[in-house]
Amino acid sequence: MKRISQFTGLLLAVILLGLSAACSGETQSPAAQTGAPAAQEAGAKTFNVDGAGKVVGVATQHMGNAWNKNSVQAIKDILEPYGFRINHQDGGGNTQAQVAAVETFITQRVDYIIVSGGEGGAFNAVSLQAQRAGIPVIAIDMFLDGGITGIMCDNWSGGVQMGIYAVNQMKGEGKYILLDTSGWATLLDRGEGAESVLSSFSKITKIGSTREVAASDPVTQGYQITKAALQANPDIKAVLVTWNMPAIGVYNALTELNKVNQVTIISADTGDDVISAMLERGAGAWGFMGQNSYELGTLAANSVLTHITGGTVPFAQIGTTYFVTNDDYIHGDIKTVKIQDPQEHWKEVLEPVLGPLQID
């Protein structure tokens, strides 16, 4: 087993857009009073809110991985201590079932709706329907027409880092395949970001078109697609995957074919399944773009509390993006995106050459 100290995870993009909130003057939020872990409490804010009798409908596509579980848990951890009731409905991997859950929330006249993950474009019509009914909609991992806010990480930059990692592992030449699930805008951004790098190298070749993986059985399909591709093209050097569950199937196929040391996995999404596999002895090189879904769920819950107290909720919010790998690739190689005001930027970038900023 590799030492966890060798499992290096650096922030790629730390872009937290603050929520304007009406502060209550309390010294602790209910999450702190109920003993929530410090890591969870770090994203919590303090509000003077009585949520008794109010219902927040949460619609997820599936609960098969840590991303979905942690997002929903954060919403519950933040809102339930205020008295809100969380009505969580899971689509079981079926987009239409998830859309139907939102329609049911509208019929039930819940106070807020949170759509957490899924096929973003499928929710625009029902989001507008909720808006007409006067029910605020909050989207996680997507932006929606009619929503009061959309929350995600920087998927494009994360995808670019996936591509950079792939190019380094392939040493600028070789074949790769890409596995994706159509309809998810965030996944599309990751794949396009990666391929924006890969396409710059004339000696790097994509084998066939993007392979589609359904959300209903992603591990099995990831395994089957990868095994078939490698049997047809044994010299493939990298497999890119836009989310974590198919990546486990990829790893299973590489293990079966004894190719974990010949083929690099470059995937997306933080998951206990991926991390456990990466830390296995002889797992081979593996890098992934990660995100903190508990943080995204916290931003969604804080948006409810901000909105209900009359505060301004940002129309779009970005959470932390990571790049993680089990080899020594990223020591000093990954940079952090900084958010600065003009004075800060001048001082760091221009002042060493041009001197102090002069403002009339």
LOMARKE-463624 format. One record per residue (C-alpha): residue number from 1; x, y negated, z. Coordinates in Angstrom, 3 decimals. Last residue first. Layout:
# residues N
node pos->NUM, px->X, py->Y, pz->Z
...
END
This chain:
# residues 360
node pos->360, px->-5.085, py->-60.055, pz->-9.585
node pos->359, px->-3.995, py->-56.478, pz->-8.809
node pos->358, px->-0.307, py->-55.581, pz->-9.096
node pos->357, px->0.441, py->-51.879, pz->-8.732
node pos->356, px->3.833, py->-51.216, pz->-7.173
node pos->355, px->6.773, py->-50.353, pz->-9.479
node pos->354, px->6.721, py->-49.239, pz->-13.090
node pos->353, px->8.724, py->-46.011, pz->-12.889
node pos->352, px->8.129, py->-44.594, pz->-9.391
node pos->351, px->4.851, py->-46.541, pz->-9.301
node pos->350, px->3.335, py->-44.745, pz->-12.280
node pos->349, px->2.413, py->-41.229, pz->-11.159
node pos->348, px->1.913, py->-41.148, pz->-7.389
node pos->347, px->1.172, py->-44.796, pz->-6.632
node pos->346, px->-0.807, py->-45.336, pz->-9.826
node pos->345, px->-2.950, py->-42.283, pz->-9.128
node pos->344, px->-3.735, py->-43.361, pz->-5.597
node pos->343, px->-4.668, py->-46.864, pz->-6.770
node pos->342, px->-6.896, py->-45.521, pz->-9.556
node pos->341, px->-8.867, py->-43.183, pz->-7.243
node pos->340, px->-7.788, py->-39.570, pz->-7.092
node pos->339, px->-9.156, py->-36.060, pz->-7.654
node pos->338, px->-6.293, py->-33.612, pz->-8.022
node pos->337, px->-6.148, py->-30.452, pz->-10.116
node pos->336, px->-3.724, py->-28.048, pz->-8.482
node pos->335, px->-0.775, py->-26.488, pz->-10.285
node pos->334, px->-0.027, py->-22.824, pz->-10.811
node pos->333, px->3.574, py->-21.867, pz->-11.577
node pos->332, px->5.346, py->-22.261, pz->-8.228
node pos->331, px->5.160, py->-18.574, pz->-7.384
node pos->330, px->2.346, py->-17.535, pz->-9.696
node pos->329, px->3.861, py->-14.540, pz->-11.426
node pos->328, px->5.101, py->-12.596, pz->-8.389
node pos->327, px->2.632, py->-9.740, pz->-8.746
node pos->326, px->-0.785, py->-9.049, pz->-7.191
node pos->325, px->-2.531, py->-12.036, pz->-8.749
node pos->324, px->-4.945, py->-14.768, pz->-7.684
node pos->323, px->-6.099, py->-17.948, pz->-9.428
node pos->322, px->-8.536, py->-20.075, pz->-7.480
node pos->321, px->-11.395, py->-22.514, pz->-8.095
node pos->320, px->-12.963, py->-24.564, pz->-5.287
node pos->319, px->-16.456, py->-25.948, pz->-5.694
node pos->318, px->-17.866, py->-28.394, pz->-8.213
node pos->317, px->-21.090, py->-30.342, pz->-7.797
node pos->316, px->-23.415, py->-31.766, pz->-10.442
node pos->315, px->-26.403, py->-34.075, pz->-9.950
node pos->314, px->-24.937, py->-35.310, pz->-6.692
node pos->313, px->-27.579, py->-35.323, pz->-3.912
node pos->312, px->-28.446, py->-38.731, pz->-2.521
node pos->311, px->-29.911, py->-38.759, pz->0.969
node pos->310, px->-33.605, py->-38.860, pz->1.827
node pos->309, px->-33.441, py->-36.489, pz->4.789
node pos->308, px->-35.005, py->-33.645, pz->2.796
node pos->307, px->-32.492, py->-34.167, pz->0.005
node pos->306, px->-29.426, py->-33.978, pz->2.231
node pos->305, px->-30.656, py->-30.868, pz->4.022
node pos->304, px->-31.488, py->-29.068, pz->0.772
node pos->303, px->-28.176, py->-30.156, pz->-0.742
node pos->302, px->-26.376, py->-28.875, pz->2.354
node pos->301, px->-27.866, py->-25.451, pz->1.648
node pos->300, px->-26.625, py->-25.549, pz->-1.949
node pos->299, px->-23.154, py->-26.726, pz->-0.920
node pos->298, px->-23.048, py->-23.909, pz->1.640
node pos->297, px->-24.000, py->-21.403, pz->-1.050
node pos->296, px->-21.119, py->-22.659, pz->-3.180
node pos->295, px->-18.722, py->-22.367, pz->-0.213
node pos->294, px->-19.905, py->-18.822, pz->0.455
node pos->293, px->-19.386, py->-18.198, pz->-3.266
node pos->292, px->-15.687, py->-18.959, pz->-2.980
node pos->291, px->-14.186, py->-18.699, pz->-6.458
node pos->290, px->-11.593, py->-16.604, pz->-8.203
node pos->289, px->-9.751, py->-16.397, pz->-11.519
node pos->288, px->-8.077, py->-13.042, pz->-11.593
node pos->287, px->-4.687, py->-11.458, pz->-12.121
node pos->286, px->-3.657, py->-7.821, pz->-12.338
node pos->285, px->-0.280, py->-6.197, pz->-12.867
node pos->284, px->-0.227, py->-2.485, pz->-12.096
node pos->283, px->-2.209, py->-0.654, pz->-9.419
node pos->282, px->0.768, py->1.471, pz->-8.423
node pos->281, px->-0.146, py->1.500, pz->-4.735
node pos->280, px->-3.607, py->0.039, pz->-4.292
node pos->279, px->-3.704, py->-3.670, pz->-3.489
node pos->278, px->-5.314, py->-4.675, pz->-6.783
node pos->277, px->-8.102, py->-2.131, pz->-6.229
node pos->276, px->-8.979, py->-3.535, pz->-2.804
node pos->275, px->-8.904, py->-7.080, pz->-4.194
node pos->274, px->-11.201, py->-6.175, pz->-7.078
node pos->273, px->-13.781, py->-4.411, pz->-4.896
node pos->272, px->-13.682, py->-7.130, pz->-2.252
node pos->271, px->-14.662, py->-9.558, pz->-4.973
node pos->270, px->-13.547, py->-12.949, pz->-6.247
node pos->269, px->-14.724, py->-13.686, pz->-9.763
node pos->268, px->-12.767, py->-13.419, pz->-13.027
node pos->267, px->-10.553, py->-10.858, pz->-14.748
node pos->266, px->-7.129, py->-10.406, pz->-16.334
node pos->265, px->-6.136, py->-6.734, pz->-16.338
node pos->264, px->-2.666, py->-5.931, pz->-17.681
node pos->263, px->-2.036, py->-2.777, pz->-19.716
node pos->262, px->1.161, py->-0.720, pz->-19.645
node pos->261, px->1.531, py->-0.109, pz->-15.913
node pos->260, px->-2.106, py->0.831, pz->-15.369
node pos->259, px->-1.999, py->3.040, pz->-18.459
node pos->258, px->-2.281, py->6.545, pz->-17.036
node pos->257, px->-5.463, py->7.197, pz->-19.077
node pos->256, px->-7.560, py->7.874, pz->-15.959
node pos->255, px->-6.062, py->4.891, pz->-14.130
node pos->254, px->-6.622, py->2.593, pz->-17.109
node pos->253, px->-10.260, py->3.715, pz->-17.317
node pos->252, px->-10.855, py->3.168, pz->-13.604
node pos->251, px->-9.239, py->-0.277, pz->-13.834
node pos->250, px->-11.542, py->-1.257, pz->-16.687
node pos->249, px->-14.545, py->-0.031, pz->-14.692
node pos->248, px->-13.404, py->-2.190, pz->-11.795
node pos->247, px->-13.093, py->-5.115, pz->-14.217
node pos->246, px->-16.759, py->-4.625, pz->-15.209
node pos->245, px->-17.657, py->-5.691, pz->-11.637
node pos->244, px->-15.410, py->-8.749, pz->-11.452
node pos->243, px->-16.472, py->-11.175, pz->-14.106
node pos->242, px->-15.205, py->-12.562, pz->-17.445
node pos->241, px->-13.000, py->-9.565, pz->-18.280
node pos->240, px->-9.741, py->-9.758, pz->-20.231
node pos->239, px->-7.935, py->-6.514, pz->-21.083
node pos->238, px->-4.250, py->-6.739, pz->-21.954
node pos->237, px->-1.517, py->-4.792, pz->-23.784
node pos->236, px->-3.454, py->-2.757, pz->-26.348
node pos->235, px->-0.992, py->-0.302, pz->-27.947
node pos->234, px->-3.258, py->2.746, pz->-27.644
node pos->233, px->-5.770, py->1.248, pz->-30.107
node pos->232, px->-8.620, py->3.710, pz->-30.790
node pos->231, px->-8.207, py->5.578, pz->-27.498
node pos->230, px->-7.596, py->2.257, pz->-25.788
node pos->229, px->-10.838, py->0.756, pz->-27.110
node pos->228, px->-12.875, py->3.825, pz->-26.157
node pos->227, px->-11.504, py->3.859, pz->-22.613
node pos->226, px->-12.065, py->0.138, pz->-22.198
node pos->225, px->-15.676, py->0.224, pz->-23.390
node pos->224, px->-16.552, py->3.261, pz->-21.258
node pos->223, px->-14.978, py->1.933, pz->-18.052
node pos->222, px->-16.475, py->-1.543, pz->-18.361
node pos->221, px->-19.817, py->0.074, pz->-19.154
node pos->220, px->-19.707, py->2.199, pz->-16.020
node pos->219, px->-18.769, py->-0.758, pz->-13.838
node pos->218, px->-21.298, py->-3.118, pz->-15.441
node pos->217, px->-24.498, py->-1.084, pz->-15.031
node pos->216, px->-27.425, py->-3.543, pz->-14.997
node pos->215, px->-25.475, py->-6.701, pz->-15.822
node pos->214, px->-24.913, py->-5.537, pz->-19.393
node pos->213, px->-21.405, py->-5.609, pz->-20.840
node pos->212, px->-20.778, py->-6.999, pz->-24.323
node pos->211, px->-17.415, py->-6.499, pz->-26.018
node pos->210, px->-16.082, py->-9.645, pz->-27.699
node pos->209, px->-15.289, py->-8.970, pz->-31.341
node pos->208, px->-12.652, py->-6.596, pz->-32.659
node pos->207, px->-9.111, py->-6.349, pz->-31.325
node pos->206, px->-7.865, py->-9.829, pz->-30.474
node pos->205, px->-4.354, py->-10.384, pz->-31.786
node pos->204, px->-1.393, py->-12.210, pz->-30.240
node pos->203, px->1.482, py->-12.756, pz->-32.684
node pos->202, px->0.143, py->-16.084, pz->-33.968
node pos->201, px->-0.069, py->-17.545, pz->-30.473
node pos->200, px->-2.419, py->-20.532, pz->-30.068
node pos->199, px->-5.458, py->-18.252, pz->-30.007
node pos->198, px->-4.417, py->-16.928, pz->-26.590
node pos->197, px->-4.696, py->-20.335, pz->-24.943
node pos->196, px->-8.155, py->-21.321, pz->-26.204
node pos->195, px->-9.000, py->-17.657, pz->-25.682
node pos->194, px->-8.763, py->-18.006, pz->-21.920
node pos->193, px->-10.919, py->-21.134, pz->-21.829
node pos->192, px->-13.459, py->-19.530, pz->-24.172
node pos->191, px->-13.732, py->-16.481, pz->-21.945
node pos->190, px->-14.104, py->-18.508, pz->-18.762
node pos->189, px->-16.586, py->-20.923, pz->-20.306
node pos->188, px->-18.728, py->-18.024, pz->-21.582
node pos->187, px->-18.784, py->-16.554, pz->-18.086
node pos->186, px->-20.114, py->-19.831, pz->-16.681
node pos->185, px->-22.747, py->-20.071, pz->-19.411
node pos->184, px->-24.148, py->-16.625, pz->-18.679
node pos->183, px->-26.155, py->-15.544, pz->-21.731
node pos->182, px->-23.864, py->-12.777, pz->-22.902
node pos->181, px->-21.905, py->-10.575, pz->-20.510
node pos->180, px->-18.211, py->-10.478, pz->-21.417
node pos->179, px->-15.367, py->-8.046, pz->-22.081
node pos->178, px->-12.368, py->-9.285, pz->-24.091
node pos->177, px->-9.802, py->-7.090, pz->-25.854
node pos->176, px->-6.073, py->-7.582, pz->-26.257
node pos->175, px->-3.270, py->-6.902, pz->-28.711
node pos->174, px->0.366, py->-7.945, pz->-28.678
node pos->173, px->2.610, py->-11.000, pz->-28.603
node pos->172, px->3.553, py->-13.980, pz->-26.441
node pos->171, px->5.268, py->-12.128, pz->-23.632
node pos->170, px->2.086, py->-10.084, pz->-23.051
node pos->169, px->2.206, py->-10.777, pz->-19.300
node pos->168, px->2.942, py->-14.453, pz->-19.894
node pos->167, px->0.197, py->-14.768, pz->-22.494
node pos->166, px->-2.319, py->-13.067, pz->-20.188
node pos->165, px->-1.459, py->-15.359, pz->-17.268
node pos->164, px->-1.888, py->-18.425, pz->-19.457
node pos->163, px->-5.213, py->-17.095, pz->-20.741
node pos->162, px->-6.542, py->-16.468, pz->-17.239
node pos->161, px->-5.323, py->-19.963, pz->-16.282
node pos->160, px->-7.378, py->-21.374, pz->-19.149
node pos->159, px->-10.380, py->-19.434, pz->-17.870
node pos->158, px->-10.016, py->-21.020, pz->-14.441
node pos->157, px->-9.842, py->-24.430, pz->-16.060
node pos->156, px->-13.093, py->-23.696, pz->-17.915
node pos->155, px->-14.786, py->-22.150, pz->-14.899
node pos->154, px->-14.281, py->-25.127, pz->-12.614
node pos->153, px->-16.546, py->-23.912, pz->-9.806
node pos->152, px->-20.317, py->-24.149, pz->-9.748
node pos->151, px->-23.203, py->-26.152, pz->-8.320
node pos->150, px->-26.116, py->-27.725, pz->-10.189
node pos->149, px->-28.261, py->-30.409, pz->-8.591
node pos->148, px->-31.807, py->-31.820, pz->-8.583
node pos->147, px->-32.895, py->-29.269, pz->-11.172
node pos->146, px->-35.220, py->-30.290, pz->-14.004
node pos->145, px->-33.003, py->-28.881, pz->-16.742
node pos->144, px->-30.552, py->-26.519, pz->-15.114
node pos->143, px->-26.797, py->-26.361, pz->-14.453
node pos->142, px->-25.342, py->-22.979, pz->-13.534
node pos->141, px->-23.303, py->-21.111, pz->-10.924
node pos->140, px->-25.716, py->-22.155, pz->-8.168
node pos->139, px->-28.855, py->-24.094, pz->-9.120
node pos->138, px->-30.997, py->-26.201, pz->-6.788
node pos->137, px->-34.654, py->-26.765, pz->-7.684
node pos->136, px->-36.836, py->-29.378, pz->-5.974
node pos->135, px->-40.564, py->-28.497, pz->-5.924
node pos->134, px->-42.878, py->-31.275, pz->-7.122
node pos->133, px->-45.004, py->-29.028, pz->-9.328
node pos->132, px->-43.662, py->-30.789, pz->-12.424
node pos->131, px->-40.126, py->-30.047, pz->-11.190
node pos->130, px->-41.048, py->-26.404, pz->-10.656
node pos->129, px->-42.217, py->-26.143, pz->-14.265
node pos->128, px->-38.996, py->-27.823, pz->-15.393
node pos->127, px->-37.078, py->-25.133, pz->-13.547
node pos->126, px->-39.297, py->-22.470, pz->-15.126
node pos->125, px->-38.386, py->-23.726, pz->-18.590
node pos->124, px->-34.660, py->-24.073, pz->-17.867
node pos->123, px->-34.298, py->-20.714, pz->-16.123
node pos->122, px->-33.272, py->-18.440, pz->-19.013
node pos->121, px->-30.473, py->-20.832, pz->-19.942
node pos->120, px->-28.552, py->-19.975, pz->-16.778
node pos->119, px->-28.374, py->-16.198, pz->-17.006
node pos->118, px->-27.717, py->-15.427, pz->-13.372
node pos->117, px->-26.323, py->-16.871, pz->-10.187
node pos->116, px->-28.178, py->-18.311, pz->-7.214
node pos->115, px->-31.437, py->-20.028, pz->-8.155
node pos->114, px->-32.418, py->-22.056, pz->-5.079
node pos->113, px->-36.032, py->-23.201, pz->-4.770
node pos->112, px->-37.260, py->-25.704, pz->-2.195
node pos->111, px->-40.531, py->-26.356, pz->-0.303
node pos->110, px->-42.362, py->-23.198, pz->-1.339
node pos->109, px->-45.646, py->-23.723, pz->-3.142
node pos->108, px->-46.518, py->-20.011, pz->-3.342
node pos->107, px->-47.243, py->-20.343, pz->-7.066
node pos->106, px->-43.878, py->-22.066, pz->-7.545
node pos->105, px->-42.107, py->-19.340, pz->-5.563
node pos->104, px->-43.836, py->-16.729, pz->-7.720
node pos->103, px->-42.518, py->-18.416, pz->-10.874
node pos->102, px->-39.025, py->-18.341, pz->-9.362
node pos->101, px->-39.385, py->-14.602, pz->-8.687
node pos->100, px->-40.583, py->-14.106, pz->-12.265
node pos->99, px->-37.353, py->-15.688, pz->-13.513
node pos->98, px->-35.387, py->-13.168, pz->-11.424
node pos->97, px->-37.486, py->-10.296, pz->-12.768
node pos->96, px->-36.885, py->-11.566, pz->-16.293
node pos->95, px->-33.153, py->-11.637, pz->-15.666
node pos->94, px->-32.997, py->-8.022, pz->-14.517
node pos->93, px->-29.997, py->-6.986, pz->-12.412
node pos->92, px->-32.115, py->-6.088, pz->-9.375
node pos->91, px->-34.017, py->-9.366, pz->-9.595
node pos->90, px->-33.616, py->-10.185, pz->-5.914
node pos->89, px->-36.115, py->-12.272, pz->-3.930
node pos->88, px->-35.025, py->-14.131, pz->-0.803
node pos->87, px->-37.645, py->-16.077, pz->1.145
node pos->86, px->-35.546, py->-18.075, pz->3.629
node pos->85, px->-37.557, py->-19.594, pz->6.477
node pos->84, px->-36.224, py->-22.966, pz->7.626
node pos->83, px->-35.871, py->-23.563, pz->11.374
node pos->82, px->-32.649, py->-25.582, pz->11.431
node pos->81, px->-30.718, py->-22.457, pz->12.478
node pos->80, px->-32.101, py->-20.772, pz->9.309
node pos->79, px->-30.581, py->-23.338, pz->6.939
node pos->78, px->-26.806, py->-22.994, pz->7.273
node pos->77, px->-26.373, py->-19.275, pz->7.953
node pos->76, px->-29.163, py->-18.344, pz->5.552
node pos->75, px->-27.718, py->-20.305, pz->2.649
node pos->74, px->-24.246, py->-18.983, pz->3.466
node pos->73, px->-25.509, py->-15.398, pz->3.479
node pos->72, px->-27.117, py->-15.854, pz->0.063
node pos->71, px->-23.820, py->-16.983, pz->-1.470
node pos->70, px->-21.862, py->-14.286, pz->0.351
node pos->69, px->-24.054, py->-11.445, pz->-0.920
node pos->68, px->-24.042, py->-12.710, pz->-4.500
node pos->67, px->-20.264, py->-13.063, pz->-4.758
node pos->66, px->-19.633, py->-9.911, pz->-2.696
node pos->65, px->-21.170, py->-7.621, pz->-5.306
node pos->64, px->-24.298, py->-5.635, pz->-6.110
node pos->63, px->-26.890, py->-8.103, pz->-4.902
node pos->62, px->-28.533, py->-8.759, pz->-8.252
node pos->61, px->-30.150, py->-11.579, pz->-10.223
node pos->60, px->-30.706, py->-13.809, pz->-7.219
node pos->59, px->-33.734, py->-15.997, pz->-6.411
node pos->58, px->-33.814, py->-17.954, pz->-3.143
node pos->57, px->-37.105, py->-19.530, pz->-2.052
node pos->56, px->-36.730, py->-22.050, pz->0.766
node pos->55, px->-39.725, py->-22.251, pz->3.109
node pos->54, px->-40.650, py->-24.968, pz->5.562
node pos->53, px->-42.716, py->-24.285, pz->8.693
node pos->52, px->-39.928, py->-25.327, pz->11.043
node pos->51, px->-37.186, py->-27.124, pz->9.131
node pos->50, px->-36.612, py->-29.842, pz->11.710
node pos->49, px->-33.745, py->-31.955, pz->10.423
node pos->48, px->-31.246, py->-34.359, pz->11.976
node pos->47, px->-28.308, py->-33.260, pz->9.868
node pos->46, px->-24.710, py->-32.185, pz->10.545
node pos->45, px->-22.548, py->-30.737, pz->7.823
node pos->44, px->-21.293, py->-27.209, pz->7.281
node pos->43, px->-18.306, py->-26.377, pz->5.086
node pos->42, px->-15.895, py->-25.733, pz->7.983
node pos->41, px->-18.622, py->-23.838, pz->9.869
node pos->40, px->-18.063, py->-20.778, pz->7.715
node pos->39, px->-14.331, py->-20.597, pz->8.407
node pos->38, px->-15.002, py->-21.362, pz->12.074
node pos->37, px->-17.291, py->-18.368, pz->12.427
node pos->36, px->-20.944, py->-19.177, pz->13.214
node pos->35, px->-21.550, py->-19.315, pz->16.976
node pos->34, px->-25.185, py->-20.366, pz->17.101
node pos->33, px->-24.277, py->-23.920, pz->18.102
node pos->32, px->-21.829, py->-24.164, pz->15.177
node pos->31, px->-24.503, py->-23.200, pz->12.654
node pos->30, px->-26.933, py->-25.578, pz->14.377
node pos->29, px->-24.598, py->-28.462, pz->13.512
node pos->28, px->-22.445, py->-29.927, pz->16.248
node pos->27, px->-21.743, py->-33.408, pz->17.617
node pos->26, px->-25.149, py->-34.729, pz->16.609
node pos->25, px->-25.099, py->-38.324, pz->15.331
node pos->24, px->-27.854, py->-37.585, pz->12.855
node pos->23, px->-26.057, py->-38.166, pz->9.609
node pos->22, px->-28.087, py->-39.129, pz->6.540
node pos->21, px->-26.084, py->-37.375, pz->3.887
node pos->20, px->-24.158, py->-38.247, pz->0.783
node pos->19, px->-22.737, py->-34.951, pz->-0.449
node pos->18, px->-19.089, py->-34.801, pz->-1.297
node pos->17, px->-17.718, py->-33.538, pz->-4.611
node pos->16, px->-15.225, py->-30.820, pz->-3.906
node pos->15, px->-12.689, py->-30.286, pz->-6.618
node pos->14, px->-9.884, py->-28.041, pz->-5.486
node pos->13, px->-8.743, py->-26.544, pz->-8.751
node pos->12, px->-6.161, py->-23.848, pz->-9.167
node pos->11, px->-5.758, py->-23.003, pz->-5.497
node pos->10, px->-3.131, py->-20.380, pz->-4.872
node pos->9, px->-3.587, py->-16.711, pz->-3.993
node pos->8, px->-0.523, py->-14.549, pz->-3.441
node pos->7, px->-0.861, py->-10.876, pz->-2.609
node pos->6, px->2.693, py->-10.347, pz->-1.378
node pos->5, px->1.657, py->-11.235, pz->2.188
node pos->4, px->-1.017, py->-8.558, pz->1.784
node pos->3, px->1.726, py->-5.960, pz->1.827
node pos->2, px->1.354, py->-3.417, pz->-0.903
node pos->1, px->0.000, py->0.000, pz->0.000
END
